[in-house]
C-alpha cells in the first residue's frame, strides 16, 4: 500500500477451486467478479488508486486437479466497507472455467493488534524501570563495586538461565529465584548469581554447582519456602539466606544485599572470587533471626486465613474476576461502591493516584500491601485492600486487608 494509506483491517479469506489455477487467476477473479457489484466507488481498482486497498496477497496450493489457498486484503476503509468487500468476494463462484468457493476467515483490526503490542511493550518497560530504579546513594555504591570488577548479565545452559559472568570461574555461586534477582545482585557487585527460574530445578544448575560452594538467596515469602525444599532435594546447599520477611530479593537495595551476604564474603576479596567461611556466630544469629521470622510469618498468615470467613460471596467474586487482569502485571485496580473500575495504574504510581481518587471502595494490586499504602487507602475511603502479600503492618486502620492466598484465589 502506498505511504499515504494507513492499514486498518486485514480481510482474510480462503478458497477452493475445482481445477489447477495460479495466483494471477485468483487475483483476476477477485477484481473482475466484484467490479460493479457494489457501485463504481467500491470497485477494488478505484479503492487501490486512492490508497484504501493495498496489495492483495494470495497463496495457492495445487494438488490433484484442485487448488486451495488463502488471500489477505489490507484495507484502510471503515469496517462497513471492509465487510461489504468481503461479502462480495464470498459471492465469487468461478475462477476461469472452474467452479470455486470463497469464504471469509476473519477481519483483523490491525490497530487493536498494534495497541496490544504497545501495551505489552509498555508493561515490560515499566517492569524493567522498576527493577532499575535505585536511590542516588545506592547508585554511588554500585559505581564503587563496578570500579573493582564490573559484572555482566549472561545466560547458562540449554534453559538459558539468567546469570552473572562470574558463575563460570567463581569457587562459589549464589542461587536466586529469577532474572530480576540476578540483575539486582549485579548492581550490588555480586556477579556469581544464577536464576533457577521456578520451583522445578533445571539439571544444568545441578551440574554447575558440582565442586562449588552453594549459597541459596531466596525471597522472604511462602514461595521461597517451597523453592528451598525443592532446591535442597536437587543441590547440596552450603548456606541458606533470605530476603527480609515479606520482601523479594529483587526489592532489596544494594546496601541490604551487601549486609545479608557480608558474612559469606572473605574480607578483602571481591564477591565473585571469595569463598564462604565456616559457620560463625553471625551466621548462627542470622539463622536464629530467620527462624523467628518464619514463626512470625506463620502467625501473620493465620490471621488472614481466619478473616476469610468475613468475606462475603460478592467480594470474593469481584476479586476472582480482577485477579487474572492484574496478576504479574505490576498494576493495581481501584473499584467504586458498585464494583466498577475507577482506575487502573502501575503499582509504582498508586499512592500518588489515590490522593486524587473519589468514591473508591476496593483496591486490588499485583504487589505487597505496605503500611504506607494502607494509610493512603484509608485516607481515600477504601474499605478493602487485596494483594499478594502483607508487609510489616503496625498502625491499625479501618481498612480490611486481605491476600489472594487467604481468600483462596491463589494457592
N, C-alpha and C positions, 0 to 999 in steps of 0.2 A: 504494500500500500504506500502511496506517495506520502511524504512527510507532512503534508497538510492535513491528513486524516488521523484521528486517534481511534484505535480499535476499541470498541465497547463490548462486542459479543463475538463468540466463535460458534457458528451454526455447524453442528456435526451431524453428518448423515452416513448411512450405509446403503449399499445397493447390491443387487444380484441381476445378472444378465444371462439369458439363455443362449449364449454364443460367445465367441472369442472377440473381445474388443480391447482397444487400447485407451490410455489416459486421455488422448485427444478426443476420442469418440464420446467419452463421458462428459468432458467439459463442453463439447459441442452440443450434446443433448440438453445439458443444464441451461445453457444460454438460449439455444434455439427453441426449445419447447416451453420455456417460460416467457418468451418475448410476446408482448402484447396481452398477456393473460391478465395482468393486473393494471393495465394502463401504461402509457408511454413513460410516465415519470417513475415507474417502478421497474423498468427494464434493467437487467443487470449491467448491460453495456453503458447505459446512461448513469447508473449509480457508480460505476467504476470511474467514469470521467470526472465526477465531482467528488471523488475520494470517499464515497460512502461504502463501497465494497472493495476489498483488497484482492490480492491474487488467490485464486481458488487452488487449494492443494488437493490432489487426488492420488490415491494408491490403488492399484489394480493387481489382483492375483488371478491368473487364468489357468484353469485346470479342467481337463475332461470336457471340452466344449462348453465350459461355463466360466463366467467371470464374476468375481466377488471383490468388494473393496469398500473404501470409505472416502469421504470428502469433507474438507473443512473450509468454510467460507467466513473470512474475517469481515465484520461489518461495524460501521460507526453510525448506524441509524438508531432510531428509537426501537424499543423492544417489540412494538406492534408491527413495524415494518419488517423486522427480522423474522417474526413469526409468520407473516404473510408470505415472505420469500420461501421459508422452509416448507410451508404448506403447498406452495406452487410446485416446488421441486418434488415433493412426495407424489404429486399427480402425474409425473412422467411415467409412461408405461412402455416406452420403446427406446432403444439405443440403436440407431441404424435400422436394420431389418429385424432385430431380435427383441423378443419380449423382455421387459425389465421391471424391476420393482425397487423403488427408493423409499427409505424410511428415516425418520428423524431419530437420532440417538439422544440429542440434547442441545441446549443452548447455554454455553458457559458465559457467565458475566465476568469478563476479564478484569474489570475494576474491582470486583469483590475478591478475586483471587489475589490481585496486587495488594489490596488492603490487608488481607491475611498475612501475606509475606512481609508487609511493612510492620504490622503489629507484632509478628513473631520476632522480627529483627529488633524491634524496639525493646521487647521483653529481654532479649539477650543482652542488648546494650545496657539496660538497667541492672541486670544481674552482674555483668562484668564491672559496671561502675560501682555497685555496692561492695564487691569484694576488693576493689582497688582504693576505696576511699579511706584514707588514714590521716591523722592529725599532723600538724607541722612538726611536732616533737617526734612523732613516730617516723616521719619521713627522714628526719635527721639521723635517727637510729639506723634506718635502712641504709642510708648513704655510708655510714660508718662500716656496717657489715659488708656492703658492696665493695668498699675500698679494699678490704682484705682479700676477698675472693668472691666475685660475682657469681650467682647461681643462675642457671637457665632451666626453663621448663622443657621437658622432652617426653618420650613415651618408651615403654618397655614391653617386650613380649608380643605374642600374637594378638592378645587382647588390647594392645596399645594403651596400657595403664599409664596415667599421668604420673610423672616423677621428676625429680631434680637430677641434674647430670652427675651429682656426687654419689648416687646409689651404685654406680658401676665400679668405683675404685675405693669406696669407703669400707672400713672394717666393721661399721655398724650402720644399720638403716632404721628409719622411723616409718612405721606403718600407720597411715591415716585413712580416713574413710573415702574422701572424694578429691576431685581435681582442685576445687577451691581451697581445700586444706593444704595441698602441696604448694599452691601459689602463695598462701599466707605464710607458710614456713620459709619459703624462699625470701619473702620480704624481711623476715626476722633473721636471715643469714644462714638458715639450715637448708642445704641443697641435697641432703641424703634422705629425703622423704619420698615414699611411693604410695599411691592411692590403691586400695584394694577394690574400690568400686562396687560396693554392695555386700550383702551377707554371704553370698557364695564366693569363696576364696578361689581365685584362679591358680592353677598349678604353677604358673610362672613365678608367683610370689613365693611359693614353697622352694623352688629351685634357687631363686635369688637370695633367699635367707640362709641357705646352706653355708656353713663356715663363717657366718657373720653374727655379731650381737644384734638382737632384735628388740626394738622399743616399740610398743603399741601406744599410740597417742590418739585417743578416741573422744568423741563428743560426750558431754556430761548429761546424757539423756537415756531413756529406755532403749532406744535403737542401738546406742553404743554398747549397752549391756549385752544385747543379743549378738551383736557382731563379735564382741570379745569371746563369747562362748564358742562360736563357730571358728574363730581365728585360733584359739588355743587347741582346738582339735586337729588343726592342719599344720601349725607352725610352732616351733619352740620359741616362746616369748620370754625374753630375759627380764623385762620390766614393763609394767602397765602404768601409763599416765593418762589422766583425763582432763578435759576442759572443765572449768568451773561448772557447778551443778546448774542444769537448765540451759547451758550455752553450748555452742558448737565451736570446733577448732577454728573454723574459718572466721568466726566472730571475735576471736581473741586478738588483742593488739600485739605488735612485735615485742613490747616490753613484757606483757603477760607470758608470751610463748618462751621468751628467754628465761623468765623466772621459773616456769614449770620445768624446763629442760636443763636448768643450770646444774643440777646435781648429777646429770649423766654426761656432762661435758668436762673433760680433763682441763684444768686451769692452764691457760697459756696456749691451748691448741684451738684451731678452727673447728667448728662443729662437724664439718664433713670429714675431718681426719682423726678426731678423737675417739677413744674407746670408753664405754661405760665402766665406771669403777665398781668396786664391790659395794654391797648394801651398807649404807651409812645411817647414823641417827636421823639425818634429814630425810632419807628415804623412808625410814620407819614412821616418821612424823607425817609425811605426805600420805602414806598408806593408811595410817590411822584416821587422818582427816577425811580421806576418801571414803573409808568405811562408815564414818559418822554421817557423811553427806549422803551415802546410799540409804542409810536409815531414815534421814530426814526426807529424802526424795520419796521413799515408800509411803511415809506418813502423809506427805502433801498429795500423793497420788490417791490415797484412800479417801481424802476429803471430797475431791470432785466425783469420785466413783459413787459415794453416798448421795451427793447432790443430784445425781441423775434422776432420782426419784421425784425431784421437784420440777423437772422439765416436762411441760405438757406436750401432747402429740403435735400441736400446731408448731411449736418452737422446734421440735426435733425434725419435723417435715421440712421446714424452711432451711434449717442448717444442712440437712441432707441434700437439698436442691442446690444450695450455694457452694457447698464444699468442692465438687468437681470443677466449678468455674474458676476457683482461685488456687486450688492445690498446685504447688510447685510453680507458681507464677510470681511470687513476692508481691502480691496485690491484696487489697482489702476491699470489702463491700460494706457500705453503710445503708441500712434499711429504715423506713419510717414505720409508724404505728400500724399501717396496713400491710406491712412487709413488702413494700415496693422499693426498688433500688433508688436511693437518693444519690449515691456517689460510688464510684469505683476508681481507686487510686493506688499507686505504688505504696507499699508499707512505709518506705522512707519519707513520704510526704504526708503521712496520715495525721500525725499530731497537729501539724500546721493547718491542714484542711478542716479538721474537726472544729477549730475555733470559729469558722465561718459557716458551719452547717446548722440548720434549724430543722426541728421535727424528727431528729434521729432517735431511734429506739433500740436498734440492734447493730452490732459490729461483728463481722466475721472476717478473720485475717489469716493469711498464709505466713505465720511467723510466731514469735514469742510474745506473750502478754506481759508487758513490763509495768512497773509501778507508775511511771510517767504516762504511759498510755491509758491506764485505768483512770488516773486523775483527769486526763483530758476528756475521756469518755464521760465521766461523771459530770464534768463541767458542761458538756454538750447535751446532757439529759439522757444519755444512753443507759438502758437498763440491763442489757445483755452484751457480754463480750465473749466471743468464742475464738480460740486459736489452737495451734499445735501444742504449745507448752506454756506453763506459767513460770515467770521469773520469781525473784525474791519479793513477794508482795507483803508489805508490812502495814501500810496505812489502810485502815478499814474504810470502805465507802458503801453506798447503796447498790453499786453495780454488781450484778451476778456474773461471776467469771466461770467459764467452762472450757474444757479441752475437748477436741474431737474424740479422743480415746474414751474419756469419761462419759461422753454421750453415745458411745457405741457406734460411732461413724467411721473411725479409722483405727483398726486394731493393729 
